[in-house]
Amino acid sequence: MTMLRDWSGLLLLWLCCTGLAAADEEYFARYALPRNAASVDLGVQPLGYPAAMIGALLQRDRILKRRLEELGQPLATFAFRRGSDMLDLLADGRLEAGLLGDLPTIRLAARTDVAIAGLTKRSATALVARQEGLLTHLQGKRLAYVPDSSAHYTLLQALASVGLSEREVTLVALTIDEMPAALAQGRIDGFAAWEPAPTIALASHPQARIVFRGPSSDYLVLTRRFVQRHPEAARHLVAALVRALEWMRQSRGNIETAARWAMHDGSAFSGQAPVLPLAQAVTIARREILEVPAAPAIPAASGDRHLLLGEFHFLQRLGKLPANTSWERLAMAFAYDGLQQVTAAPTRYRLYVFDYEP
């Protein structure tokens, strides 16, 4: 069964990349993931950085794969264009875990119990425009965004900061990899996105400017169902996250290797050649995760909970969440202690032993 699912995934990827699959918004439905499969099914995002690098390492981690195989729960990874595409699959048990941004994490927690296992990014998403000073002249402009993403929230913040609503601009839904070219070609006036889209746009379009930034974090999110039913498998997945960051922190060469793997994965998924230079991928990874103190741990005194609470209330006011959604469900997600258990037993979980597939 596992081999059949692997071949099905490869066939799907080939169909997507050759344009023979169904509409883009339906690509993830064709993964045909069953509910409550024996495997540990992980959603990754190969088009966003540094999430793409972390995902590349998790799916190449031989130690993780061996440990999960021993538990009778082989690892299976699935590529997604955005975190919100994973939500239905996580909510009904077809995925056990995913690399998600703030807003998808909030929306998932509003639907089902989750465990936030560790930090995978802390940075700022950006509103990039074709001209300086566009923030004060946004009304009627064509602004690209990824619906229901963390960058969507940043766009809502930018509009609110100048007293505008979504109805007063023209929103253009694009994938993250389409935005820099659309801006350079004049098809849009600006876009809200996470890395690497802002870096690519600034490097390729001399007039491009960042006119607004909003704080953003990404997480490794596990379903509470998975944690409760398979606690040891969950801890091994958390250990693989720790290993990934520790390995990249050891040398620039390791970061570059992770970036090359991520670029390969992104190209295989999108069918497009990498645009981001290797040096810039390294810079993004260092700035957004490797230089974040204590990452992947989320210190109790950090602003993550406060940030998510602010986003939670903001989205409720805009009607993006059900009015009766409880903040306590999201607050409880931070109570998961899997990372503390793993770091307390570094030998058992082989936190400083590395074995990655080429």
NUMI-175456 format. One record per residue: residue in one letter; x, y, z of N, C-alpha, C in turn. Coordinates in steps of 0.1 Angstrom, whole numbers, plus 5000, padded with zeros to 4 digits. Layout:
N
[A [X Y Z] [X Y Z] [X Y Z]]
...
END
This chain:
358
[M [5008 4988 5000] [5000 5000 5000] [5009 5013 5000]]
[T [5019 5013 5008] [5028 5024 5009] [5035 5027 4995]]
[M [5039 5016 4989] [5046 5017 4976] [5036 5023 4966]]
[L [5023 5018 4966] [5013 5023 4957] [5011 5038 4959]]
[R [5010 5042 4972] [5008 5056 4975] [5020 5065 4970]]
[D [5032 5059 4972] [5044 5067 4967] [5043 5069 4952]]
[W [5040 5058 4944] [5039 5060 4930] [5027 5069 4926]]
[S [5016 5069 4934] [5005 5078 4931] [5010 5092 4933]]
[G [5018 5095 4943] [5023 5108 4945] [5032 5113 4934]]
[L [5041 5104 4929] [5050 5107 4918] [5042 5110 4906]]
[L [5032 5102 4903] [5023 5104 4891] [5016 5118 4892]]
[L [5011 5121 4904] [5004 5134 4906] [5014 5145 4903]]
[L [5026 5144 4909] [5036 5155 4907] [5039 5157 4892]]
[W [5040 5146 4884] [5043 5147 4870] [5031 5153 4863]]
[L [5019 5150 4866] [5007 5156 4860] [5007 5170 4863]]
[C [5009 5174 4875] [5009 5189 4879] [5019 5197 4871]]
[C [5031 5191 4870] [5042 5198 4863] [5041 5199 4848]]
[T [5033 5189 4842] [5031 5190 4828] [5018 5196 4824]]
[G [5011 5201 4833] [4999 5208 4831] [4987 5199 4827]]
[L [4987 5186 4830] [4976 5177 4827] [4967 5175 4838]]
[A [4971 5180 4850] [4962 5178 4861] [4950 5188 4860]]
[A [4941 5186 4870] [4929 5194 4870] [4933 5208 4875]]
[A [4923 5217 4877] [4926 5230 4881] [4935 5231 4893]]
[D [4943 5242 4894] [4953 5243 4904] [4947 5241 4918]]
[E [4935 5247 4920] [4929 5247 4934] [4926 5233 4938]]
[E [4926 5223 4929] [4922 5210 4932] [4934 5200 4933]]
[Y [4946 5205 4932] [4958 5196 4931] [4959 5188 4943]]
[F [4957 5193 4955] [4959 5185 4967] [4949 5175 4969]]
[A [4937 5176 4963] [4927 5166 4964] [4931 5153 4958]]
[R [4940 5155 4947] [4944 5143 4940] [4955 5135 4947]]
[Y [4959 5140 4959] [4968 5132 4967] [4961 5119 4972]]
[A [4948 5120 4973] [4939 5109 4976] [4944 5103 4990]]
[L [4946 5111 5000] [4950 5107 5013] [4939 5100 5020]]
[P [4940 5088 5025] [4929 5082 5033] [4930 5087 5047]]
[R [4919 5086 5054] [4918 5090 5068] [4925 5079 5077]]
[N [4932 5084 5087] [4938 5075 5097] [4947 5065 5091]]
[A [4955 5068 5081] [4965 5059 5075] [4976 5055 5085]]
[A [4982 5044 5083] [4993 5040 5092] [5005 5049 5091]]
[S [5007 5056 5080] [5018 5064 5078] [5017 5077 5085]]
[V [5028 5084 5088] [5028 5098 5093] [5029 5107 5081]]
[D [5018 5113 5078] [5017 5122 5066] [5019 5136 5069]]
[L [5029 5142 5063] [5034 5155 5067] [5033 5165 5055]]
[G [5026 5176 5057] [5025 5186 5046] [5037 5196 5047]]
[V [5043 5198 5035] [5055 5208 5035] [5052 5218 5024]]
[Q [5059 5229 5025] [5057 5241 5015] [5070 5244 5008]]
[P [5073 5238 4997] [5086 5239 4990] [5088 5253 4983]]
[L [5078 5261 4983] [5079 5274 4976] [5082 5286 4985]]
[G [5082 5284 4998] [5084 5295 5008] [5096 5292 5016]]
[Y [5104 5302 5019] [5117 5301 5027] [5115 5307 5041]]
[P [5121 5301 5051] [5129 5289 5051] [5122 5276 5053]]
[A [5108 5277 5052] [5100 5265 5054] [5105 5254 5044]]
[A [5108 5258 5031] [5112 5248 5021] [5124 5241 5025]]
[M [5134 5248 5032] [5146 5241 5036] [5144 5231 5047]]
[I [5135 5235 5057] [5132 5226 5068] [5124 5214 5062]]
[G [5115 5216 5053] [5108 5205 5047] [5117 5196 5040]]
[A [5126 5202 5032] [5136 5194 5025] [5144 5185 5034]]
[L [5148 5190 5046] [5156 5182 5055] [5147 5171 5062]]
[L [5135 5175 5066] [5126 5165 5072] [5124 5153 5063]]
[Q [5121 5155 5050] [5118 5144 5042] [5131 5136 5037]]
[R [5143 5141 5040] [5155 5134 5037] [5162 5128 5050]]
[D [5155 5130 5061] [5161 5125 5074] [5160 5110 5075]]
[R [5171 5103 5073] [5171 5088 5074] [5168 5084 5089]]
[I [5173 5091 5098] [5170 5088 5112] [5155 5088 5115]]
[L [5149 5099 5111] [5134 5099 5113] [5127 5088 5106]]
[K [5131 5085 5094] [5124 5075 5086] [5126 5061 5093]]
[R [5138 5058 5098] [5141 5045 5104] [5132 5044 5117]]
[R [5132 5055 5125] [5125 5054 5137] [5110 5052 5135]]
[L [5104 5059 5125] [5090 5058 5122] [5087 5044 5116]]
[E [5096 5039 5108] [5095 5025 5102] [5094 5015 5113]]
[E [5103 5017 5123] [5103 5008 5135] [5090 5008 5142]]
[L [5083 5019 5142] [5070 5020 5149] [5059 5016 5140]]
[G [5062 5012 5127] [5051 5008 5118] [5044 5019 5112]]
[Q [5050 5031 5112] [5044 5043 5107] [5053 5051 5098]]
[P [5055 5046 5086] [5065 5052 5076] [5061 5067 5073]]
[L [5071 5075 5071] [5070 5089 5068] [5065 5091 5053]]
[A [5055 5099 5051] [5051 5103 5038] [5050 5119 5037]]
[T [5056 5125 5028] [5055 5140 5027] [5048 5144 5014]]
[F [5040 5155 5016] [5032 5160 5005] [5034 5175 5003]]
[A [5036 5180 4991] [5039 5194 4989] [5026 5202 4987]]
[F [5026 5214 4993] [5015 5223 4991] [5020 5237 4988]]
[R [5011 5244 4980] [5015 5258 4976] [5013 5267 4988]]
[R [5004 5265 4997] [5001 5273 5008] [4996 5265 5020]]
[G [4997 5270 5032] [4993 5263 5043] [4978 5260 5044]]
[S [4970 5270 5039] [4956 5268 5040] [4951 5256 5032]]
[D [4958 5252 5022] [4954 5240 5014] [4955 5227 5023]]
[M [4962 5228 5034] [4964 5216 5042] [4952 5214 5052]]
[L [4944 5225 5055] [4936 5225 5066] [4925 5214 5067]]
[D [4918 5212 5056] [4908 5202 5056] [4915 5188 5058]]
[L [4926 5186 5053] [4933 5173 5054] [4938 5171 5069]]
[L [4943 5181 5075] [4947 5180 5089] [4934 5179 5098]]
[A [4924 5186 5095] [4912 5186 5104] [4905 5172 5104]]
[D [4906 5165 5093] [4898 5152 5093] [4907 5140 5093]]
[G [4920 5142 5097] [4929 5130 5099] [4936 5125 5087]]
[R [4936 5132 5076] [4944 5127 5064] [4958 5132 5064]]
[L [4961 5142 5072] [4975 5146 5075] [4977 5146 5090]]
[E [4989 5143 5094] [4991 5143 5108] [4998 5156 5113]]
[A [5005 5162 5103] [5013 5174 5107] [5015 5182 5094]]
[G [5019 5195 5097] [5022 5204 5086] [5030 5216 5090]]
[L [5037 5222 5081] [5045 5234 5083] [5035 5246 5079]]
[L [5030 5253 5089] [5020 5263 5087] [5024 5277 5092]]
[G [5019 5287 5086] [5020 5301 5090] [5010 5304 5101]]
[D [5010 5317 5106] [5001 5321 5117] [4987 5319 5114]]
[L [4982 5325 5102] [4968 5325 5100] [4963 5311 5097]]
[P [4969 5302 5089] [4964 5289 5088] [4964 5281 5102]]
[T [4974 5284 5110] [4974 5278 5124] [4962 5282 5132]]
[I [4958 5295 5131] [4947 5300 5138] [4934 5293 5133]]
[R [4933 5293 5120] [4921 5287 5114] [4920 5272 5117]]
[L [4931 5265 5117] [4931 5251 5120] [4926 5249 5135]]
[A [4932 5257 5144] [4929 5255 5158] [4914 5259 5161]]
[A [4908 5267 5152] [4894 5270 5154] [4885 5258 5150]]
[R [4891 5249 5143] [4883 5237 5138] [4886 5224 5146]]
[T [4898 5223 5151] [4902 5210 5157] [4913 5213 5167]]
[D [4915 5203 5176] [4926 5205 5186] [4940 5202 5180]]
[V [4949 5211 5182] [4962 5210 5176] [4973 5212 5186]]
[A [4985 5208 5183] [4997 5210 5191] [5008 5217 5184]]
[I [5012 5229 5188] [5023 5236 5182] [5036 5230 5187]]
[A [5043 5223 5178] [5055 5216 5182] [5067 5224 5182]]
[G [5068 5234 5174] [5081 5242 5174] [5080 5253 5164]]
[L [5089 5263 5166] [5090 5274 5157] [5098 5271 5145]]
[T [5093 5275 5133] [5101 5272 5120] [5104 5285 5113]]
[K [5099 5296 5118] [5102 5309 5112] [5097 5320 5121]]
[R [5105 5331 5122] [5100 5343 5128] [5106 5355 5120]]
[S [5097 5362 5113] [5101 5372 5104] [5090 5382 5102]]
[A [5090 5389 5091] [5080 5398 5087] [5076 5395 5073]]
[T [5063 5393 5070] [5058 5393 5056] [5057 5408 5052]]
[A [5057 5409 5039] [5059 5423 5033] [5049 5426 5023]]
[L [5045 5439 5022] [5037 5444 5011] [5047 5451 5002]]
[V [5049 5446 4990] [5058 5451 4980] [5051 5458 4970]]
[A [5055 5470 4966] [5048 5479 4956] [5058 5483 4945]]
[R [5052 5487 4934] [5060 5492 4923] [5065 5506 4925]]
[Q [5060 5513 4935] [5065 5527 4937] [5065 5530 4952]]
[E [5074 5539 4955] [5075 5544 4969] [5063 5552 4973]]
[G [5058 5550 4985] [5047 5558 4990] [5033 5553 4986]]
[L [5033 5541 4980] [5020 5535 4975] [5010 5533 4987]]
[L [5016 5531 4999] [5007 5528 5010] [4996 5539 5012]]
[T [4999 5551 5010] [4989 5562 5012] [4980 5563 5000]]
[H [4982 5555 4989] [4974 5556 4977] [4969 5543 4973]]
[L [4965 5534 4982] [4962 5520 4979] [4948 5519 4973]]
[Q [4939 5529 4975] [4925 5527 4970] [4925 5525 4955]]
[G [4918 5514 4951] [4916 5511 4937] [4928 5503 4931]]
[K [4939 5501 4939] [4951 5494 4933] [4949 5479 4932]]
[R [4956 5473 4923] [4956 5459 4921] [4967 5452 4930]]
[L [4962 5445 4940] [4971 5439 4950] [4970 5424 4950]]
[A [4981 5417 4948] [4981 5403 4948] [4983 5397 4962]]
[Y [4978 5386 4964] [4979 5380 4977] [4976 5365 4976]]
[V [4980 5357 4986] [4976 5343 4987] [4965 5342 4997]]
[P [4953 5339 4992] [4941 5338 5001] [4943 5330 5013]]
[D [4939 5335 5025] [4939 5328 5037] [4953 5324 5042]]
[S [4962 5333 5039] [4976 5330 5043] [4981 5341 5053]]
[S [4992 5339 5059] [4998 5349 5068] [5000 5362 5061]]
[A [5004 5362 5048] [5006 5374 5041] [4992 5381 5038]]
[H [4982 5373 5037] [4968 5379 5036] [4965 5388 5048]]
[Y [4969 5383 5060] [4967 5390 5072] [4975 5403 5072]]
[T [4988 5402 5067] [4996 5414 5066] [4989 5425 5056]]
[L [4984 5420 5045] [4977 5429 5036] [4965 5436 5043]]
[L [4957 5428 5051] [4946 5433 5058] [4951 5444 5068]]
[Q [4962 5441 5075] [4968 5451 5084] [4972 5464 5076]]
[A [4978 5463 5065] [4983 5474 5057] [4971 5483 5053]]
[L [4960 5476 5048] [4948 5484 5045] [4942 5491 5057]]
[A [4941 5483 5068] [4935 5489 5080] [4943 5501 5085]]
[S [4956 5501 5083] [4965 5512 5088] [4962 5525 5080]]
[V [4956 5524 5069] [4952 5537 5061] [4937 5538 5060]]
[G [4930 5530 5068] [4915 5532 5068] [4908 5526 5057]]
[L [4914 5516 5050] [4907 5509 5039] [4903 5495 5042]]
[S [4893 5490 5035] [4889 5476 5036] [4893 5469 5023]]
[E [4891 5456 5023] [4894 5448 5011] [4885 5452 4999]]
[R [4873 5457 5002] [4864 5461 4991] [4869 5473 4983]]
[E [4878 5480 4989] [4883 5493 4983] [4895 5491 4974]]
[V [4900 5479 4973] [4911 5476 4964] [4907 5464 4955]]
[T [4915 5462 4945] [4912 5450 4936] [4922 5439 4940]]
[L [4917 5428 4946] [4925 5417 4951] [4927 5407 4940]]
[V [4940 5403 4938] [4943 5394 4927] [4950 5382 4934]]
[A [4943 5370 4933] [4949 5358 4939] [4959 5352 4930]]
[L [4972 5351 4935] [4983 5345 4928] [4990 5336 4937]]
[T [4998 5327 4931] [5007 5319 4939] [5019 5327 4942]]
[I [5026 5323 4953] [5038 5330 4958] [5049 5332 4947]]
[D [5050 5322 4938] [5061 5322 4928] [5057 5331 4916]]
[E [5044 5334 4915] [5040 5342 4903] [5041 5357 4906]]
[M [5042 5361 4918] [5041 5376 4922] [5052 5385 4917]]
[P [5065 5381 4919] [5075 5390 4914] [5074 5394 4899]]
[A [5072 5384 4891] [5070 5386 4876] [5058 5395 4873]]
[A [5047 5392 4880] [5035 5400 4878] [5037 5415 4881]]
[L [5045 5417 4892] [5048 5431 4896] [5057 5438 4885]]
[A [5067 5431 4881] [5076 5436 4871] [5070 5439 4858]]
[Q [5060 5431 4854] [5053 5433 4841] [5041 5443 4842]]
[G [5039 5448 4854] [5028 5458 4856] [5014 5452 4857]]
[R [5013 5439 4858] [4999 5433 4859] [4993 5436 4873]]
[I [5001 5439 4883] [4997 5443 4896] [5005 5455 4901]]
[D [4999 5462 4911] [5006 5474 4916] [5014 5470 4929]]
[G [5011 5459 4935] [5018 5454 4947] [5014 5440 4950]]
[F [5021 5434 4960] [5017 5421 4965] [5021 5420 4979]]
[A [5014 5411 4986] [5017 5408 5000] [5022 5393 5000]]
[A [5034 5391 5006] [5040 5378 5005] [5051 5376 5015]]
[W [5055 5363 5016] [5066 5359 5025] [5078 5356 5015]]
[E [5089 5353 5021] [5101 5350 5014] [5100 5337 5006]]
[P [5105 5336 4994] [5115 5346 4988] [5110 5356 4979]]
[A [5096 5357 4977] [5091 5366 4968] [5095 5381 4969]]
[P [5095 5387 4982] [5100 5400 4983] [5114 5402 4979]]
[T [5123 5393 4983] [5137 5394 4979] [5139 5393 4964]]
[I [5132 5384 4957] [5133 5383 4942] [5128 5396 4936]]
[A [5117 5401 4941] [5111 5413 4934] [5120 5425 4936]]
[L [5126 5427 4948] [5135 5438 4950] [5148 5437 4941]]
[A [5152 5425 4939] [5165 5423 4931] [5162 5424 4916]]
[S [5150 5421 4911] [5147 5421 4897] [5140 5433 4892]]
[H [5134 5441 4901] [5127 5453 4896] [5132 5465 4904]]
[P [5139 5474 4898] [5146 5485 4905] [5136 5495 4912]]
[Q [5123 5496 4907] [5114 5505 4914] [5106 5498 4925]]
[A [5108 5485 4927] [5101 5478 4938] [5105 5483 4952]]
[R [5095 5485 4960] [5098 5490 4974] [5089 5482 4984]]
[I [5094 5480 4996] [5086 5474 5006] [5080 5486 5013]]
[V [5066 5486 5013] [5059 5498 5019] [5052 5494 5032]]
[F [5052 5481 5036] [5046 5477 5049] [5051 5464 5052]]
[R [5053 5462 5065] [5057 5449 5070] [5048 5445 5082]]
[G [5046 5432 5083] [5038 5427 5094] [5045 5415 5100]]
[P [5046 5414 5113] [5053 5403 5120] [5046 5389 5116]]
[S [5054 5379 5115] [5049 5366 5111] [5057 5355 5117]]
[S [5051 5344 5120] [5058 5332 5125] [5052 5320 5118]]
[D [5060 5310 5116] [5056 5297 5111] [5059 5286 5122]]
[Y [5051 5275 5121] [5052 5265 5131] [5052 5251 5125]]
[L [5057 5241 5132] [5054 5228 5129] [5042 5224 5138]]
[V [5031 5222 5131] [5018 5219 5138] [5014 5205 5137]]
[L [5011 5198 5148] [5006 5185 5148] [4992 5184 5152]]
[T [4984 5175 5147] [4971 5173 5152] [4971 5167 5166]]
[R [4962 5171 5175] [4962 5165 5188] [4958 5151 5188]]
[R [4950 5147 5178] [4947 5133 5176] [4959 5124 5174]]
[F [4969 5129 5165] [4981 5122 5163] [4990 5121 5175]]
[V [4991 5132 5182] [4999 5133 5195] [4994 5123 5205]]
[Q [4981 5122 5206] [4975 5113 5217] [4976 5099 5213]]
[R [4974 5096 5200] [4974 5082 5196] [4988 5076 5194]]
[H [4997 5085 5190] [5011 5081 5186] [5021 5090 5192]]
[P [5022 5091 5205] [5031 5101 5211] [5045 5100 5208]]
[E [5050 5087 5206] [5064 5085 5203] [5067 5089 5189]]
[A [5059 5086 5179] [5060 5091 5166] [5061 5106 5165]]
[A [5052 5112 5172] [5052 5127 5173] [5065 5132 5178]]
[R [5070 5126 5188] [5083 5131 5194] [5094 5129 5184]]
[H [5094 5118 5176] [5105 5117 5166] [5104 5127 5155]]
[L [5092 5131 5152] [5090 5142 5142] [5096 5155 5147]]
[V [5093 5158 5160] [5098 5170 5166] [5113 5169 5167]]
[A [5119 5157 5170] [5133 5156 5170] [5140 5159 5157]]
[A [5133 5155 5146] [5138 5158 5133] [5139 5173 5130]]
[L [5129 5180 5135] [5129 5195 5134] [5141 5200 5141]]
[V [5144 5196 5153] [5156 5200 5161] [5168 5197 5153]]
[R [5169 5185 5148] [5181 5181 5140] [5183 5190 5128]]
[A [5172 5193 5121] [5174 5201 5109] [5180 5215 5112]]
[L [5175 5221 5123] [5181 5234 5126] [5195 5233 5131]]
[E [5198 5223 5139] [5211 5221 5144] [5221 5218 5133]]
[W [5217 5210 5123] [5226 5207 5112] [5229 5220 5104]]
[M [5219 5228 5101] [5221 5240 5093] [5230 5250 5101]]
[R [5229 5250 5114] [5237 5259 5122] [5251 5256 5123]]
[Q [5255 5243 5119] [5268 5239 5120] [5278 5245 5110]]
[S [5273 5248 5098] [5281 5254 5088] [5273 5260 5077]]
[R [5280 5270 5070] [5273 5276 5058] [5271 5265 5047]]
[G [5281 5256 5046] [5279 5245 5036] [5266 5237 5038]]
[N [5263 5235 5051] [5251 5227 5053] [5238 5235 5049]]
[I [5239 5248 5052] [5227 5257 5048] [5226 5257 5033]]
[E [5237 5258 5026] [5237 5258 5012] [5231 5245 5006]]
[T [5235 5234 5012] [5230 5221 5008] [5215 5220 5010]]
[A [5210 5225 5022] [5196 5225 5024] [5189 5233 5014]]
[A [5195 5245 5011] [5189 5254 5001] [5188 5247 4987]]
[R [5199 5240 4983] [5198 5234 4970] [5187 5223 4970]]
[W [5186 5215 4981] [5175 5205 4981] [5162 5212 4980]]
[A [5160 5223 4987] [5148 5230 4987] [5144 5235 4973]]
[M [5155 5241 4966] [5152 5246 4953] [5149 5234 4943]]
[H [5155 5223 4945] [5151 5211 4937] [5137 5207 4939]]
[D [5133 5207 4952] [5119 5203 4955] [5109 5213 4950]]
[G [5113 5226 4951] [5104 5236 4946] [5102 5236 4931]]
[S [5113 5233 4924] [5112 5232 4909] [5104 5220 4905]]
[A [5106 5209 4912] [5099 5197 4909] [5084 5199 4911]]
[F [5080 5207 4921] [5066 5209 4924] [5060 5219 4914]]
[S [5067 5230 4911] [5061 5241 4904] [5064 5239 4888]]
[G [5074 5232 4885] [5078 5231 4871] [5086 5243 4866]]
[Q [5091 5251 4875] [5098 5263 4872] [5112 5262 4877]]
[A [5122 5268 4870] [5136 5268 4874] [5137 5278 4886]]
[P [5146 5275 4896] [5148 5284 4907] [5152 5298 4903]]
[V [5147 5308 4909] [5150 5322 4907] [5158 5328 4917]]
[L [5157 5323 4930] [5164 5329 4941] [5178 5324 4941]]
[P [5188 5334 4941] [5202 5330 4942] [5205 5323 4955]]
[L [5214 5314 4955] [5218 5305 4967] [5221 5314 4978]]
[A [5229 5324 4976] [5234 5333 4987] [5222 5340 4994]]
[Q [5212 5343 4987] [5200 5350 4993] [5192 5340 5001]]
[A [5191 5327 4996] [5184 5317 5004] [5191 5315 5017]]
[V [5204 5315 5017] [5212 5314 5030] [5209 5325 5039]]
[T [5209 5337 5034] [5206 5349 5042] [5192 5348 5048]]
[I [5182 5344 5040] [5169 5343 5045] [5168 5333 5057]]
[A [5174 5321 5054] [5174 5311 5065] [5180 5316 5078]]
[R [5192 5322 5076] [5198 5327 5088] [5190 5338 5096]]
[R [5185 5347 5088] [5177 5358 5094] [5164 5353 5101]]
[E [5157 5344 5094] [5143 5341 5098] [5142 5329 5107]]
[I [5153 5321 5109] [5151 5309 5118] [5164 5306 5125]]
[L [5176 5306 5118] [5188 5301 5124] [5193 5311 5135]]
[E [5191 5324 5133] [5195 5334 5143] [5184 5337 5153]]
[V [5173 5330 5152] [5163 5333 5163] [5167 5325 5175]]
[P [5169 5332 5186] [5173 5326 5199] [5164 5314 5203]]
[A [5170 5303 5206] [5164 5291 5211] [5155 5284 5201]]
[A [5153 5289 5189] [5145 5281 5180] [5150 5267 5178]]
[P [5141 5257 5177] [5126 5258 5175] [5118 5260 5187]]
[A [5124 5262 5199] [5116 5264 5211] [5109 5278 5210]]
[I [5098 5278 5216] [5090 5291 5217] [5090 5295 5232]]
[P [5099 5304 5236] [5100 5308 5250] [5086 5313 5255]]
[A [5083 5310 5268] [5071 5314 5274] [5069 5329 5273]]
[A [5080 5336 5274] [5079 5351 5274] [5079 5357 5260]]
[S [5079 5348 5249] [5079 5354 5236] [5066 5360 5232]]
[G [5067 5368 5221] [5055 5375 5217] [5046 5367 5208]]
[D [5049 5354 5206] [5041 5346 5197] [5026 5345 5201]]
[R [5024 5342 5214] [5010 5340 5218] [5003 5354 5217]]
[H [5010 5365 5221] [5003 5378 5220] [5000 5381 5205]]
[L [5010 5378 5196] [5008 5381 5182] [4996 5373 5177]]
[L [4996 5360 5180] [4984 5352 5175] [4971 5356 5181]]
[L [4971 5361 5193] [4959 5366 5199] [4954 5378 5192]]
[G [4963 5387 5189] [4959 5399 5181] [4954 5395 5167]]
[E [4960 5386 5161] [4955 5381 5148] [4942 5375 5149]]
[F [4940 5367 5160] [4928 5360 5162] [4916 5370 5163]]
[H [4918 5380 5172] [4907 5390 5173] [4905 5398 5161]]
[F [4916 5401 5154] [4914 5409 5141] [4906 5401 5131]]
[L [4909 5388 5129] [4902 5380 5120] [4887 5378 5124]]
[Q [4885 5377 5137] [4871 5376 5141] [4863 5389 5137]]
[R [4869 5401 5139] [4863 5413 5136] [4859 5414 5121]]
[L [4868 5408 5113] [4866 5409 5099] [4857 5398 5094]]
[G [4852 5389 5103] [4844 5378 5099] [4851 5367 5093]]
[K [4864 5366 5095] [4872 5355 5089] [4872 5342 5097]]
[L [4867 5343 5109] [4865 5332 5118] [4851 5332 5123]]
[P [4846 5320 5127] [4832 5320 5133] [4832 5328 5146]]
[A [4822 5335 5148] [4821 5344 5160] [4823 5337 5173]]
[N [4818 5324 5174] [4819 5317 5186] [4832 5309 5188]]
[T [4842 5311 5179] [4855 5304 5181] [4862 5308 5193]]
[S [4866 5299 5201] [4873 5301 5214] [4888 5303 5212]]
[W [4893 5313 5218] [4908 5315 5219] [4915 5304 5227]]
[E [4908 5299 5236] [4914 5288 5245] [4919 5276 5237]]
[R [4912 5273 5226] [4917 5262 5218] [4931 5264 5212]]
[L [4933 5277 5208] [4946 5280 5203] [4956 5281 5214]]
[A [4952 5287 5225] [4962 5288 5236] [4966 5275 5241]]
[M [4957 5265 5241] [4961 5251 5246] [4971 5245 5236]]
[A [4972 5249 5224] [4981 5244 5214] [4995 5246 5219]]
[F [4998 5256 5226] [5011 5259 5231] [5015 5251 5243]]
[A [5006 5243 5249] [5008 5235 5261] [5015 5222 5257]]
[Y [5016 5219 5245] [5023 5206 5241] [5037 5206 5245]]
[D [5042 5196 5252] [5055 5195 5257] [5064 5186 5250]]
[G [5061 5182 5238] [5069 5173 5230] [5083 5178 5228]]
[L [5085 5190 5226] [5099 5196 5224] [5107 5195 5237]]
[Q [5101 5198 5248] [5108 5196 5261] [5112 5182 5263]]
[Q [5103 5173 5260] [5106 5158 5262] [5118 5154 5253]]
[V [5118 5159 5241] [5128 5155 5232] [5142 5161 5236]]
[T [5142 5173 5239] [5155 5180 5243] [5160 5175 5256]]
[A [5152 5169 5264] [5156 5164 5277] [5163 5150 5275]]
[A [5161 5144 5263] [5167 5131 5261] [5174 5131 5247]]
[P [5185 5139 5246] [5192 5141 5233] [5198 5128 5227]]
[T [5202 5119 5236] [5208 5107 5231] [5197 5098 5225]]
[R [5187 5096 5232] [5176 5088 5228] [5170 5092 5214]]
[Y [5169 5105 5213] [5163 5111 5201] [5174 5115 5190]]
[R [5186 5113 5193] [5197 5115 5184] [5197 5129 5178]]
[L [5197 5139 5187] [5195 5153 5183] [5208 5158 5176]]
[Y [5219 5152 5179] [5232 5157 5173] [5239 5147 5164]]
[V [5231 5138 5159] [5236 5128 5149] [5228 5131 5136]]
[F [5235 5131 5125] [5229 5136 5113] [5231 5125 5102]]
[D [5220 5122 5095] [5221 5113 5084] [5210 5117 5073]]
[Y [5214 5124 5063] [5205 5129 5053] [5207 5122 5040]]
[E [5196 5119 5033] [5197 5114 5020] [5202 5125 5010]]
[P [5210 5121 5000] [5215 5132 4991] [5204 5136 4982]]
END
